[in-house]
Amino acid sequence: MMGQMIGVLIDQLRYGGVEKVAINEVRELRKMGHNAVLVVMRRQRSGRCAFREIIGEIPIIYLSDRIPRMLRLSFGFPIFAFFSLFHLSYPLLAATKIKEDEFNVIVSHGTYTCFTAFAFWKLKKIPFIAYIWDPVDYIIERVYTRKIRIRFILSLMRVAGRLIDKFIVQNSKAIITANKRHLMYLKMLGGSETVAQIIYPSAKPFETFNVNKENFILLVTAWKEGKEPEYLFDILRKIHDVRFVLAGDWLPESYSRYFIDKVETLGYEKQVSITGKLSEEDLAKLYAQALVFLQLRADIGFGMPALEAASNGCTFIIPEGQGVCNLFEDGLDGFYVKEKDTERIINYINVLKKDRKVAVRMALNAWSKAKEKYSWTRHAKALLMLMQRAGLL
């Protein structure tokens, strides 16, 4: 195959927006004639390979398969939800197993994944682009200020976070993000010469628009620590004639059992349904049927489910300030609210519930924009243009 040899690097193949973006980047780059490969740092345990139906025939390299079995050991660090030993041990172990001519460039999704991309650069002279969904400093501010009450420790963590962010920015050939706030911060760390830009994710829109909306509200995410599905109970206490459907994988599975027990204890079994993980086709159908998509917690990095909702003809109520909010118009395509503004959330649900025509009109507006402007082909072309700008093509 002609074209560049491009490795799209992720840490693990889990259910999530980052992984979905990486898979579609590989597919589209290959369609354009480039030898793109999905590079996964660590293979999940048997049966946990996510997105099987959209991976199809794209090639995957699992770096852990190239490492001796006894050195594949990993465990999560206390307090840190998604920072594990392999983020530190695999960079050197995996870099020795990559050939210098195996890739022309690496697109590294995530912050901790960039440690491995940096090792490729230093040991094998393979340059990398960092796709930073959330800088480390922001993650610490967002997640750990609620967990750690000792200010001195938090201050040290913030300093360490900024140093890691600066290290990544100054060693990558270019920076990508999907949020204006993050872009300003990352440019500040790198200076005026930093090649950095926003490249938004995309989605696969439904070809036809469904006008028949059903009386349920859809919530979609990879349900894990920090997503706070328990906040739904605050809404349920004040609204009784609508059903809520929670779709998506639960990590770990015990979290699902805990939440189901809570639903039953509080007597909300008739109002709350949990689907578990769904195929992309089944999830698209749910979006198309739902009255509205509701997001409980802000994902400042972007907010992929809202774009998917719009692409499948569903309006939305989401926290303001996310990257996805730059793609649509508040009050026309969907509603933006302050995070956990229960009164406004319930007010907007009632507006859509009482007049389905409003829900249909807003959904049609959002669907039309998503279909016209946000395709995976456009996303891949923007990525290639950034590579050219950075001197990598």
VOZA-332336 format. One record per residue (C-alpha): residue in one letter; x, y, z. Coordinates in nm, 3 decimals. Each point is the difference from the previous one (the first is absolute). Layout:
VOZA-332336
{rec "A"; {X; Y; Z}}
...
This chain:
VOZA-332336
{rec "M"; {0.000; 0.000; 0.000}}
{rec "M"; {0.126; 0.345; -0.093}}
{rec "G"; {0.005; 0.288; 0.246}}
{rec "Q"; {0.129; 0.047; 0.351}}
{rec "M"; {0.033; -0.264; 0.270}}
{rec "I"; {-0.207; 0.148; 0.283}}
{rec "G"; {-0.046; -0.156; 0.343}}
{rec "V"; {-0.306; 0.116; 0.195}}
{rec "L"; {0.088; -0.073; 0.363}}
{rec "I"; {-0.238; -0.064; 0.291}}
{rec "D"; {0.068; -0.158; 0.337}}
{rec "Q"; {-0.276; -0.266; 0.007}}
{rec "L"; {-0.290; -0.094; -0.225}}
{rec "R"; {-0.292; 0.090; 0.228}}
{rec "Y"; {-0.345; 0.143; -0.062}}
{rec "G"; {0.041; 0.375; -0.021}}
{rec "G"; {0.005; 0.299; -0.231}}
{rec "V"; {0.381; 0.010; -0.028}}
{rec "E"; {0.017; -0.360; -0.118}}
{rec "K"; {-0.282; 0.055; -0.249}}
{rec "V"; {0.179; 0.303; -0.147}}
{rec "A"; {0.327; -0.194; -0.035}}
{rec "I"; {-0.170; -0.291; -0.178}}
{rec "N"; {-0.171; 0.231; -0.249}}
{rec "E"; {0.321; 0.193; -0.062}}
{rec "V"; {0.174; -0.321; -0.103}}
{rec "R"; {-0.287; -0.102; -0.227}}
{rec "E"; {-0.021; 0.336; -0.178}}
{rec "L"; {0.378; 0.040; -0.037}}
{rec "R"; {0.015; -0.343; -0.161}}
{rec "K"; {-0.277; 0.098; -0.241}}
{rec "M"; {0.218; 0.297; -0.100}}
{rec "G"; {0.290; -0.227; -0.087}}
{rec "H"; {0.206; 0.014; 0.318}}
{rec "N"; {0.122; -0.308; 0.183}}
{rec "A"; {-0.166; 0.087; 0.330}}
{rec "V"; {-0.001; -0.246; 0.292}}
{rec "L"; {-0.173; 0.008; 0.338}}
{rec "V"; {0.274; -0.043; 0.262}}
{rec "V"; {-0.129; -0.113; 0.341}}
{rec "M"; {0.239; 0.006; 0.293}}
{rec "R"; {-0.161; -0.271; 0.211}}
{rec "R"; {-0.237; -0.277; -0.101}}
{rec "Q"; {-0.310; -0.025; 0.218}}
{rec "R"; {-0.089; -0.327; 0.164}}
{rec "S"; {-0.190; -0.251; -0.213}}
{rec "G"; {-0.350; 0.110; -0.097}}
{rec "R"; {0.056; 0.371; 0.061}}
{rec "C"; {0.095; 0.107; -0.353}}
{rec "A"; {-0.222; 0.300; -0.065}}
{rec "F"; {-0.159; 0.115; -0.327}}
{rec "R"; {0.042; -0.331; -0.179}}
{rec "E"; {-0.267; 0.089; -0.256}}
{rec "I"; {0.166; 0.326; -0.110}}
{rec "I"; {0.359; -0.124; 0.010}}
{rec "G"; {-0.068; -0.230; -0.294}}
{rec "E"; {0.315; -0.077; -0.196}}
{rec "I"; {0.222; 0.284; 0.121}}
{rec "P"; {0.342; -0.126; 0.116}}
{rec "I"; {0.081; 0.011; 0.371}}
{rec "I"; {0.336; -0.030; 0.172}}
{rec "Y"; {-0.007; -0.085; 0.372}}
{rec "L"; {0.331; 0.114; 0.147}}
{rec "S"; {-0.051; -0.225; 0.302}}
{rec "D"; {0.017; -0.304; -0.232}}
{rec "R"; {0.361; 0.098; -0.083}}
{rec "I"; {0.101; 0.020; 0.366}}
{rec "P"; {0.104; -0.309; 0.200}}
{rec "R"; {-0.295; -0.131; 0.199}}
{rec "M"; {0.165; 0.053; 0.339}}
{rec "L"; {0.050; 0.371; -0.079}}
{rec "R"; {-0.363; 0.067; -0.099}}
{rec "L"; {-0.108; 0.038; 0.363}}
{rec "S"; {-0.197; 0.315; 0.076}}
{rec "F"; {-0.220; 0.142; 0.272}}
{rec "G"; {-0.173; 0.329; 0.063}}
{rec "F"; {0.158; 0.250; 0.234}}
{rec "P"; {-0.198; 0.090; 0.314}}
{rec "I"; {-0.226; 0.306; -0.040}}
{rec "F"; {0.072; 0.031; -0.374}}
{rec "A"; {-0.290; -0.145; -0.198}}
{rec "F"; {0.169; -0.056; -0.338}}
{rec "F"; {0.373; 0.025; 0.067}}
{rec "S"; {0.163; -0.343; 0.024}}
{rec "L"; {0.343; -0.158; 0.021}}
{rec "F"; {0.004; -0.087; -0.370}}
{rec "H"; {-0.013; 0.370; -0.091}}
{rec "L"; {0.347; 0.023; 0.155}}
{rec "S"; {0.146; -0.345; -0.071}}
{rec "Y"; {-0.115; -0.055; -0.359}}
{rec "P"; {0.169; 0.305; -0.159}}
{rec "L"; {0.349; -0.150; 0.026}}
{rec "L"; {-0.111; -0.362; -0.032}}
{rec "A"; {-0.210; 0.066; -0.311}}
{rec "A"; {0.238; 0.244; -0.165}}
{rec "T"; {0.267; -0.267; -0.025}}
{rec "K"; {-0.245; -0.219; -0.194}}
{rec "I"; {-0.085; 0.261; -0.265}}
{rec "K"; {0.209; 0.033; -0.316}}
{rec "E"; {0.123; 0.342; -0.104}}
{rec "D"; {-0.169; -0.028; -0.338}}
{rec "E"; {-0.325; -0.149; 0.132}}
{rec "F"; {-0.172; 0.340; 0.014}}
{rec "N"; {0.058; 0.346; -0.145}}
{rec "V"; {-0.209; 0.165; 0.270}}
{rec "I"; {-0.201; -0.089; 0.310}}
{rec "V"; {-0.330; 0.166; 0.094}}
{rec "S"; {-0.017; -0.048; 0.376}}
{rec "H"; {-0.342; 0.027; 0.165}}
{rec "G"; {0.009; 0.104; 0.364}}
{rec "T"; {0.258; 0.140; 0.238}}
{rec "Y"; {0.151; -0.307; 0.166}}
{rec "T"; {0.014; -0.177; -0.337}}
{rec "C"; {0.240; 0.271; -0.113}}
{rec "F"; {0.271; -0.146; 0.227}}
{rec "T"; {0.017; -0.295; -0.240}}
{rec "A"; {-0.013; 0.229; -0.305}}
{rec "F"; {0.291; 0.198; 0.147}}
{rec "A"; {0.201; -0.321; 0.044}}
{rec "F"; {-0.061; -0.082; -0.369}}
{rec "W"; {0.129; 0.345; -0.089}}
{rec "K"; {0.314; -0.013; 0.212}}
{rec "L"; {0.097; -0.364; -0.064}}
{rec "K"; {-0.128; -0.055; -0.355}}
{rec "K"; {-0.023; 0.356; -0.138}}
{rec "I"; {-0.373; -0.038; -0.074}}
{rec "P"; {-0.162; 0.344; 0.051}}
{rec "F"; {-0.340; 0.030; 0.165}}
{rec "I"; {-0.306; 0.222; 0.011}}
{rec "A"; {-0.173; 0.024; 0.338}}
{rec "Y"; {-0.380; -0.006; -0.001}}
{rec "I"; {-0.067; 0.142; 0.346}}
{rec "W"; {-0.361; -0.051; 0.103}}
{rec "D"; {0.059; 0.126; 0.354}}
{rec "P"; {0.335; 0.135; 0.128}}
{rec "V"; {0.128; -0.152; 0.324}}
{rec "D"; {-0.038; 0.330; 0.183}}
{rec "Y"; {-0.368; 0.013; -0.092}}
{rec "I"; {-0.055; -0.364; 0.105}}
{rec "I"; {0.148; 0.074; 0.342}}
{rec "E"; {-0.210; 0.314; 0.035}}
{rec "R"; {-0.316; -0.173; -0.115}}
{rec "V"; {0.023; -0.339; 0.171}}
{rec "Y"; {0.243; 0.001; 0.289}}
{rec "T"; {-0.092; 0.322; 0.178}}
{rec "R"; {-0.308; -0.192; 0.122}}
{rec "K"; {0.210; -0.295; 0.117}}
{rec "I"; {0.299; 0.168; 0.159}}
{rec "R"; {-0.063; 0.260; 0.268}}
{rec "I"; {0.363; 0.075; 0.092}}
{rec "R"; {0.088; 0.318; -0.189}}
{rec "F"; {0.376; -0.060; 0.003}}
{rec "I"; {-0.039; -0.337; -0.174}}
{rec "L"; {-0.242; 0.149; -0.252}}
{rec "S"; {0.243; 0.283; -0.072}}
{rec "L"; {0.280; -0.249; -0.063}}
{rec "M"; {-0.226; -0.200; -0.230}}
{rec "R"; {-0.093; 0.312; -0.196}}
{rec "V"; {0.367; 0.090; -0.043}}
{rec "A"; {0.079; -0.354; -0.115}}
{rec "G"; {-0.298; 0.008; -0.235}}
{rec "R"; {0.114; 0.321; -0.168}}
{rec "L"; {0.353; -0.138; -0.037}}
{rec "I"; {-0.136; -0.313; -0.171}}
{rec "D"; {-0.218; 0.211; -0.231}}
{rec "K"; {0.295; 0.223; -0.087}}
{rec "F"; {0.222; -0.301; -0.062}}
{rec "I"; {-0.252; -0.145; -0.247}}
{rec "V"; {-0.057; 0.330; -0.181}}
{rec "Q"; {0.369; 0.074; -0.041}}
{rec "N"; {0.091; -0.348; -0.127}}
{rec "S"; {-0.285; -0.058; -0.245}}
{rec "K"; {0.006; 0.127; -0.357}}
{rec "A"; {-0.354; 0.133; 0.033}}
{rec "I"; {-0.286; 0.015; 0.248}}
{rec "I"; {-0.366; -0.078; -0.065}}
{rec "T"; {-0.286; 0.064; 0.238}}
{rec "A"; {-0.378; 0.034; -0.031}}
{rec "N"; {-0.062; 0.285; 0.244}}
{rec "K"; {0.089; 0.371; -0.023}}
{rec "R"; {0.088; 0.024; 0.369}}
{rec "H"; {0.247; -0.287; -0.029}}
{rec "L"; {0.145; 0.148; -0.321}}
{rec "M"; {0.084; 0.331; 0.172}}
{rec "Y"; {0.163; -0.181; 0.293}}
{rec "L"; {0.209; -0.231; -0.221}}
{rec "K"; {0.115; 0.287; -0.223}}
{rec "M"; {0.106; 0.193; 0.310}}
{rec "L"; {0.218; -0.294; 0.107}}
{rec "G"; {0.167; -0.029; -0.339}}
{rec "G"; {0.034; 0.360; -0.104}}
{rec "S"; {-0.072; 0.179; -0.326}}
{rec "E"; {0.178; -0.258; -0.215}}
{rec "T"; {-0.221; -0.287; 0.116}}
{rec "V"; {-0.194; -0.168; -0.278}}
{rec "A"; {-0.338; -0.055; 0.163}}
{rec "Q"; {-0.358; -0.001; -0.118}}
{rec "I"; {-0.348; -0.128; 0.070}}
{rec "I"; {-0.117; -0.302; -0.198}}
{rec "Y"; {-0.348; -0.108; 0.101}}
{rec "P"; {-0.109; -0.364; 0.001}}
{rec "S"; {-0.273; -0.112; -0.236}}
{rec "A"; {-0.280; -0.254; -0.013}}
{rec "K"; {-0.187; -0.217; -0.247}}
{rec "P"; {-0.340; 0.165; -0.052}}
{rec "F"; {-0.326; -0.182; -0.060}}
{rec "E"; {-0.099; 0.035; -0.367}}
{rec "T"; {-0.365; 0.067; 0.088}}
{rec "F"; {-0.153; 0.210; 0.275}}
{rec "N"; {-0.249; -0.161; 0.241}}
{rec "V"; {-0.289; 0.231; 0.091}}
{rec "N"; {-0.164; -0.251; 0.235}}
{rec "K"; {0.154; 0.076; 0.338}}
{rec "E"; {-0.081; -0.226; 0.294}}
{rec "N"; {-0.051; 0.101; 0.362}}
{rec "F"; {0.343; -0.082; 0.135}}
{rec "I"; {0.317; 0.193; 0.076}}
{rec "L"; {0.327; -0.159; -0.105}}
{rec "L"; {0.328; 0.015; 0.192}}
{rec "V"; {0.308; -0.149; -0.170}}
{rec "T"; {0.358; -0.031; 0.118}}
{rec "A"; {0.255; -0.251; 0.123}}
{rec "W"; {-0.129; -0.006; 0.356}}
{rec "K"; {0.300; 0.021; 0.231}}
{rec "E"; {0.134; 0.199; 0.291}}
{rec "G"; {-0.066; 0.369; -0.047}}
{rec "K"; {-0.308; -0.037; -0.223}}
{rec "E"; {-0.229; 0.015; 0.307}}
{rec "P"; {-0.315; -0.177; -0.119}}
{rec "E"; {-0.124; 0.043; 0.359}}
{rec "Y"; {-0.078; 0.364; -0.081}}
{rec "L"; {-0.293; -0.133; -0.204}}
{rec "F"; {-0.181; -0.065; 0.329}}
{rec "D"; {-0.011; 0.377; 0.064}}
{rec "I"; {-0.195; 0.037; -0.325}}
{rec "L"; {-0.222; -0.302; 0.064}}
{rec "R"; {-0.118; 0.148; 0.329}}
{rec "K"; {-0.157; 0.288; -0.194}}
{rec "I"; {-0.126; -0.159; -0.321}}
{rec "H"; {-0.215; -0.314; -0.013}}
{rec "D"; {-0.164; -0.046; -0.340}}
{rec "V"; {0.299; -0.072; -0.221}}
{rec "R"; {0.238; -0.295; -0.036}}
{rec "F"; {0.381; 0.018; 0.008}}
{rec "V"; {0.212; -0.248; -0.197}}
{rec "L"; {0.369; -0.035; 0.091}}
{rec "A"; {0.201; -0.155; -0.285}}
{rec "G"; {0.367; -0.090; -0.008}}
{rec "D"; {0.255; -0.227; 0.163}}
{rec "W"; {0.062; 0.008; 0.376}}
{rec "L"; {0.358; 0.000; 0.131}}
{rec "P"; {0.034; -0.199; 0.215}}
{rec "E"; {-0.308; -0.220; -0.035}}
{rec "S"; {-0.050; 0.015; 0.379}}
{rec "Y"; {-0.083; 0.371; -0.043}}
{rec "S"; {-0.303; -0.104; -0.206}}
{rec "R"; {-0.120; -0.237; 0.274}}
{rec "Y"; {0.043; 0.274; 0.262}}
{rec "F"; {-0.204; 0.245; -0.208}}
{rec "I"; {-0.278; -0.250; -0.074}}
{rec "D"; {-0.027; -0.078; 0.373}}
{rec "K"; {-0.028; 0.374; 0.068}}
{rec "V"; {-0.275; 0.040; -0.261}}
{rec "E"; {-0.199; -0.285; 0.155}}
{rec "T"; {0.052; 0.124; 0.355}}
{rec "L"; {-0.134; 0.344; -0.092}}
{rec "G"; {-0.292; -0.149; -0.196}}
{rec "Y"; {0.087; 0.133; -0.345}}
{rec "E"; {-0.012; -0.332; -0.189}}
{rec "K"; {-0.285; 0.117; -0.226}}
{rec "Q"; {0.178; 0.323; -0.091}}
{rec "V"; {0.357; -0.120; -0.051}}
{rec "S"; {0.124; -0.259; -0.252}}
{rec "I"; {0.361; -0.111; -0.044}}
{rec "T"; {0.096; -0.154; -0.334}}
{rec "G"; {0.368; -0.074; 0.054}}
{rec "K"; {0.234; 0.025; -0.299}}
{rec "L"; {-0.169; 0.010; -0.340}}
{rec "S"; {0.103; -0.043; -0.361}}
{rec "E"; {0.046; 0.322; -0.195}}
{rec "E"; {-0.311; -0.083; -0.202}}
{rec "D"; {-0.219; -0.052; 0.307}}
{rec "L"; {0.136; 0.313; 0.166}}
{rec "A"; {-0.074; 0.207; -0.312}}
{rec "K"; {-0.360; -0.126; 0.004}}
{rec "L"; {-0.038; 0.101; 0.365}}
{rec "Y"; {0.129; 0.352; -0.075}}
{rec "A"; {-0.245; 0.029; -0.291}}
{rec "Q"; {-0.297; -0.105; 0.216}}
{rec "A"; {0.082; 0.200; 0.316}}
{rec "L"; {-0.182; 0.320; 0.087}}
{rec "V"; {0.329; 0.156; 0.111}}
{rec "F"; {0.356; -0.096; 0.092}}
{rec "L"; {0.107; 0.107; 0.350}}
{rec "Q"; {0.358; 0.031; 0.121}}
{rec "L"; {0.057; 0.023; 0.374}}
{rec "R"; {0.370; 0.081; 0.032}}
{rec "A"; {0.198; 0.239; -0.220}}
{rec "D"; {0.272; -0.139; -0.224}}
{rec "I"; {0.197; 0.318; -0.068}}
{rec "G"; {0.232; -0.188; -0.235}}
{rec "F"; {-0.286; -0.038; -0.246}}
{rec "G"; {-0.323; -0.186; 0.081}}
{rec "M"; {-0.030; -0.266; -0.270}}
{rec "P"; {-0.349; -0.137; 0.088}}
{rec "A"; {-0.164; 0.338; -0.074}}
{rec "L"; {0.143; -0.002; -0.353}}
{rec "E"; {-0.116; -0.358; -0.046}}
{rec "A"; {-0.346; 0.095; 0.125}}
{rec "A"; {-0.019; 0.283; -0.254}}
{rec "S"; {0.130; -0.225; -0.278}}
{rec "N"; {-0.281; -0.244; 0.066}}
{rec "G"; {-0.272; 0.263; 0.019}}
{rec "C"; {-0.032; 0.061; 0.374}}
{rec "T"; {0.006; 0.336; 0.175}}
{rec "F"; {0.192; 0.032; 0.327}}
{rec "I"; {0.033; 0.159; 0.344}}
{rec "I"; {0.370; 0.019; 0.087}}
{rec "P"; {0.238; 0.190; 0.231}}
{rec "E"; {0.130; 0.324; -0.153}}
{rec "G"; {0.369; 0.063; -0.077}}
{rec "Q"; {0.075; -0.330; -0.171}}
{rec "G"; {0.178; -0.019; -0.334}}
{rec "V"; {-0.316; -0.132; -0.165}}
{rec "C"; {-0.184; 0.319; 0.099}}
{rec "N"; {0.197; 0.185; -0.269}}
{rec "L"; {-0.163; -0.215; -0.269}}
{rec "F"; {-0.363; 0.079; 0.079}}
{rec "E"; {-0.219; 0.289; 0.114}}
{rec "D"; {-0.158; 0.020; 0.343}}
{rec "G"; {-0.378; 0.014; -0.019}}
{rec "L"; {-0.008; -0.086; -0.370}}
{rec "D"; {0.165; -0.343; -0.021}}
{rec "G"; {-0.002; -0.094; 0.368}}
{rec "F"; {0.020; 0.150; 0.347}}
{rec "Y"; {0.316; 0.090; 0.197}}
{rec "V"; {-0.018; 0.017; 0.380}}
{rec "K"; {0.239; 0.046; 0.287}}
{rec "E"; {0.109; -0.336; 0.131}}
{rec "K"; {-0.254; -0.141; 0.248}}
{rec "D"; {-0.242; 0.291; -0.044}}
{rec "T"; {-0.290; -0.228; 0.089}}
{rec "E"; {-0.270; 0.265; -0.029}}
{rec "R"; {0.094; 0.096; -0.358}}
{rec "I"; {0.047; -0.363; -0.105}}
{rec "I"; {-0.351; -0.089; 0.119}}
{rec "N"; {-0.140; 0.315; -0.160}}
{rec "Y"; {0.147; -0.093; -0.341}}
{rec "I"; {-0.120; -0.361; 0.032}}
{rec "N"; {-0.351; 0.130; 0.065}}
{rec "V"; {0.018; 0.234; -0.301}}
{rec "L"; {0.090; -0.289; -0.231}}
{rec "K"; {-0.242; -0.242; 0.163}}
{rec "K"; {-0.299; 0.233; -0.025}}
{rec "D"; {0.065; 0.093; -0.364}}
{rec "R"; {0.154; -0.278; -0.207}}
{rec "K"; {0.012; 0.235; -0.298}}
{rec "V"; {0.269; 0.202; 0.178}}
{rec "A"; {0.206; -0.314; 0.062}}
{rec "V"; {-0.037; -0.107; -0.364}}
{rec "R"; {0.088; 0.346; -0.135}}
{rec "M"; {0.314; 0.030; 0.216}}
{rec "A"; {0.104; -0.355; -0.082}}
{rec "L"; {-0.038; 0.069; -0.372}}
{rec "N"; {0.214; 0.314; 0.028}}
{rec "A"; {0.277; -0.190; 0.182}}
{rec "W"; {-0.018; -0.297; -0.240}}
{rec "S"; {0.026; 0.225; -0.306}}
{rec "K"; {0.313; 0.172; 0.135}}
{rec "A"; {0.169; -0.323; 0.103}}
{rec "K"; {-0.072; -0.164; -0.334}}
{rec "E"; {0.128; 0.297; -0.200}}
{rec "K"; {0.310; 0.099; 0.195}}
{rec "Y"; {0.137; -0.284; 0.212}}
{rec "S"; {0.115; -0.309; -0.188}}
{rec "W"; {0.292; -0.230; 0.073}}
{rec "T"; {0.139; 0.082; -0.345}}
{rec "R"; {0.024; 0.368; 0.093}}
{rec "H"; {0.159; -0.094; 0.330}}
{rec "A"; {0.269; -0.210; -0.170}}
{rec "K"; {0.070; 0.273; -0.257}}
{rec "A"; {0.049; 0.254; 0.281}}
{rec "L"; {0.242; -0.241; 0.168}}
{rec "L"; {0.203; -0.037; -0.322}}
{rec "M"; {0.009; 0.378; -0.048}}
{rec "L"; {0.139; 0.041; 0.351}}
{rec "M"; {0.268; -0.259; -0.077}}
{rec "Q"; {0.098; 0.200; -0.308}}
{rec "R"; {0.008; 0.322; 0.204}}
{rec "A"; {0.230; -0.172; 0.251}}
{rec "G"; {0.231; -0.124; -0.279}}
{rec "L"; {-0.087; -0.367; 0.047}}
{rec "L"; {-0.131; -0.067; -0.351}}
